[in-house]
């Protein structure tokens, strides 16, 4: 009898371990905000590090499963540039350099794919607290240009890293390029006076590096089968 007790105890612990490994709920939704820097890329700037300006974002994320999510975010920031620092000769601005400082707003819906299943490890078997991810989507850009405005579609592409600090708390860092379907983010269309066609030809874009914090809520049904 005494010999069988340790065996029974070990078997009980073996059955209990997987249960403990999945006793945290999986959450379907996240809400959060972030701050960072953004920069204009176009006719008057081709550098990723010039004229960086502060930006802010608010986000909502629907978690499809530990690998995939959909994110809706709204953001705003400044876009600055000058023809004087472009390194290109523009006949229209030979005597007086062109400068701009426009306010940009955007709303984007993106699909995110995590390279590793994301979670605490106690909600989904094999989940990791940290994972790199990539994203792509579609959005709308609105530019306020001191008395006139411009609105266009944009296509965001980028990558980042997520880290689950606690069961409901997430921190992320991401960088993305937003390909806008307009050449007027800087307020000037075709400064080269060269007509070109195509979806992405002769258009401006911008990039953003942001740090985000989000809160998870809306747990999945705890009586449903685990994925």
C-alpha positions as CSV (number, residue, x, y, z in Angstrom):
1,X,0.0,0.0,0.0
2,X,2.8,2.4,0.9
3,X,4.5,1.8,-2.4
4,X,1.4,2.6,-4.4
5,X,0.8,6.0,-2.8
6,X,3.8,7.7,-4.5
7,X,2.7,6.3,-7.8
8,X,-0.9,7.5,-7.4
9,X,0.4,10.9,-6.4
10,X,2.7,11.2,-9.4
11,X,-0.1,10.2,-11.8
12,X,-2.4,12.8,-10.2
13,X,0.2,15.5,-10.7
14,X,0.6,14.4,-14.3
15,X,-3.1,14.8,-15.0
16,X,-3.2,18.2,-13.2
17,X,-0.3,19.7,-15.0
18,X,-2.0,20.2,-18.4
19,X,-5.0,21.6,-16.6
20,X,-2.9,24.2,-14.8
21,X,-1.1,25.0,-18.1
22,X,-4.4,26.2,-19.6
23,X,-6.3,27.8,-16.7
24,X,-5.9,31.4,-18.0
25,X,-8.7,32.6,-20.3
26,X,-8.1,33.6,-23.9
27,X,-9.3,37.1,-24.6
28,X,-11.0,38.2,-27.8
29,X,-10.5,41.9,-27.6
30,X,-7.9,44.6,-26.8
31,X,-8.1,48.3,-26.5
32,X,-5.1,50.6,-26.2
33,X,-3.0,53.6,-27.3
34,X,0.5,54.5,-28.3
35,X,3.0,57.2,-29.1
36,X,6.0,57.4,-31.4
37,X,7.6,59.2,-34.3
38,X,6.5,59.6,-37.9
39,X,8.2,60.9,-41.0
40,X,7.3,61.9,-44.5
41,X,8.8,60.2,-47.6
42,X,8.3,61.8,-50.9
43,X,9.6,64.4,-53.4
44,X,11.2,66.5,-50.8
45,X,12.6,63.8,-48.5
46,X,14.0,60.3,-49.1
47,X,15.5,59.7,-45.7
48,X,13.9,57.6,-42.9
49,X,15.6,59.7,-40.2
50,X,15.0,63.3,-41.3
51,X,12.2,65.5,-40.1
52,X,10.8,63.0,-37.6
53,X,7.8,64.3,-35.8
54,X,5.7,63.0,-32.8
55,X,2.6,60.9,-33.5
56,X,-0.1,59.3,-31.4
57,X,-2.5,56.4,-32.0
58,X,-5.5,54.7,-30.5
59,X,-6.3,51.0,-31.3
60,X,-8.8,48.2,-31.0
61,X,-7.7,44.7,-31.7
62,X,-9.9,41.6,-32.4
63,X,-7.9,38.4,-31.6
64,X,-8.9,35.6,-34.0
65,X,-6.6,33.1,-32.5
66,X,-3.1,33.1,-30.9
67,X,-1.6,33.5,-34.3
68,X,-3.9,36.1,-36.0
69,X,-5.6,39.3,-35.2
70,X,-7.4,42.3,-36.8
71,X,-6.5,45.8,-35.7
72,X,-8.4,49.0,-36.2
73,X,-6.4,52.1,-35.4
74,X,-6.7,55.9,-35.7
75,X,-3.6,58.1,-35.6
76,X,-2.4,61.6,-36.0
77,X,0.9,63.3,-36.5
78,X,2.9,66.0,-38.3
79,X,4.6,65.8,-41.7
80,X,7.4,68.3,-42.3
81,X,9.8,68.8,-45.2
82,X,11.6,71.3,-47.5
83,X,12.8,71.4,-51.1
84,X,16.0,73.0,-49.8
85,X,17.2,69.7,-48.3
86,X,15.9,67.4,-51.0
87,X,19.1,67.3,-53.0
88,X,17.2,67.8,-56.2
89,X,16.8,70.9,-58.4
90,X,13.2,72.0,-58.7
91,X,12.7,75.0,-61.2
92,X,9.6,76.2,-59.4
93,X,11.5,76.6,-56.1
94,X,14.8,77.8,-57.4
95,X,14.5,81.2,-55.9
96,X,12.4,80.4,-52.8
97,X,12.6,77.0,-51.2
98,X,9.3,75.3,-50.6
99,X,8.6,74.2,-47.0
100,X,5.5,72.5,-45.4
101,X,4.3,71.4,-42.0
102,X,1.0,69.5,-42.5
103,X,-1.1,67.6,-40.0
104,X,-2.0,64.1,-41.0
105,X,-4.8,61.9,-39.7
106,X,-5.4,58.3,-40.6
107,X,-7.6,55.3,-39.9
108,X,-6.4,51.8,-40.9
109,X,-7.6,48.2,-40.7
110,X,-4.7,45.7,-40.6
111,X,-4.3,42.0,-40.5
112,X,-1.6,40.8,-38.1
113,X,0.2,37.5,-38.2
114,X,2.3,36.3,-35.2
115,X,5.3,34.1,-35.9
116,X,4.7,32.3,-32.5
117,X,1.4,31.7,-30.7
118,X,0.8,34.7,-28.4
119,X,-0.3,34.3,-24.8
120,X,0.7,33.7,-21.2
121,X,1.4,30.0,-21.8
122,X,-1.4,29.2,-19.4
123,X,-4.2,30.0,-21.9
124,X,-3.1,28.2,-25.1
125,X,-0.7,25.3,-25.1
126,X,2.7,26.4,-26.4
127,X,1.9,30.1,-26.4
128,X,4.8,32.6,-25.9
129,X,4.7,35.9,-24.0
130,X,6.8,37.5,-26.7
131,X,6.4,37.2,-30.5
132,X,7.4,39.0,-33.7
133,X,4.7,39.8,-36.1
134,X,4.0,41.3,-39.5
135,X,1.0,43.3,-40.7
136,X,-0.7,44.6,-43.8
137,X,-4.0,46.3,-44.5
138,X,-5.8,49.2,-46.0
139,X,-6.7,52.7,-44.7
140,X,-7.6,56.3,-45.3
141,X,-5.3,59.3,-44.9
142,X,-6.5,62.9,-44.4
143,X,-4.0,65.7,-44.7
144,X,-4.8,69.2,-43.4
145,X,-2.7,71.6,-45.5
146,X,-3.3,75.1,-44.0
147,X,-6.6,76.0,-45.7
148,X,-6.9,73.0,-48.0
149,X,-7.1,69.3,-47.5
150,X,-6.4,66.0,-49.2
151,X,-7.9,62.6,-48.6
152,X,-6.6,59.3,-50.1
153,X,-6.4,55.6,-49.6
154,X,-3.2,54.2,-48.0
155,X,-1.7,50.7,-47.8
156,X,0.2,50.0,-44.6
157,X,2.9,47.3,-44.4
158,X,5.2,46.6,-41.5
159,X,6.4,44.5,-38.6
160,X,6.8,44.5,-34.9
161,X,7.1,42.7,-31.6
162,X,4.5,42.0,-28.9
163,X,5.1,41.2,-25.2
164,X,2.5,40.1,-22.8
165,X,3.4,41.8,-19.5
166,X,0.5,40.3,-17.6
167,X,-2.6,38.3,-18.3
168,X,-4.5,41.4,-19.5
169,X,-1.6,43.8,-20.3
170,X,0.2,43.9,-23.6
171,X,3.1,46.1,-24.8
172,X,4.1,46.4,-28.5
173,X,6.7,48.1,-30.7
174,X,6.0,48.3,-34.4
175,X,7.2,50.1,-37.6
176,X,5.3,50.5,-40.8
177,X,5.3,52.3,-44.1
178,X,2.0,53.7,-45.4
179,X,1.8,54.0,-49.1
180,X,-0.6,56.8,-49.8
181,X,-2.5,57.0,-53.1
182,X,-1.8,60.7,-53.5
183,X,1.2,63.0,-54.3
184,X,-0.2,65.8,-52.2
185,X,0.9,64.9,-48.6
186,X,3.5,67.6,-49.0
187,X,1.0,69.9,-50.7
188,X,2.7,69.8,-54.1
189,X,1.7,67.5,-57.0
190,X,4.3,66.5,-59.6
191,X,7.1,69.0,-58.8
192,X,9.1,67.3,-61.6
193,X,6.3,68.1,-64.1
194,X,6.5,64.5,-65.3
195,X,3.2,62.7,-65.9
196,X,3.3,59.1,-64.7
197,X,0.7,56.4,-64.2
198,X,0.3,53.3,-62.0
199,X,-1.1,52.6,-58.6
200,X,2.1,53.5,-56.6
201,X,3.9,55.7,-59.2
202,X,4.7,59.2,-58.2
203,X,2.9,59.1,-54.9
204,X,4.0,60.1,-51.4
205,X,4.3,57.8,-48.4
206,X,5.1,58.1,-44.7
207,X,6.4,55.8,-42.0
208,X,5.8,55.5,-38.2
209,X,7.6,53.9,-35.3
210,X,5.2,53.5,-32.3
211,X,5.2,51.9,-28.8
212,X,1.7,50.7,-27.8
213,X,0.1,49.5,-24.6
214,X,-3.2,47.6,-24.7
215,X,-5.7,46.0,-22.3
216,X,-7.2,42.6,-23.0
217,X,-10.9,41.9,-22.3
218,X,-13.9,39.8,-23.4
219,X,-12.7,36.3,-22.5
220,X,-13.6,33.3,-24.7
221,X,-16.3,30.9,-23.4
222,X,-14.6,28.9,-20.6
223,X,-17.0,26.0,-21.2
224,X,-16.1,25.7,-24.9
225,X,-13.5,23.2,-26.1
226,X,-9.9,24.5,-26.1
227,X,-8.4,25.1,-29.5
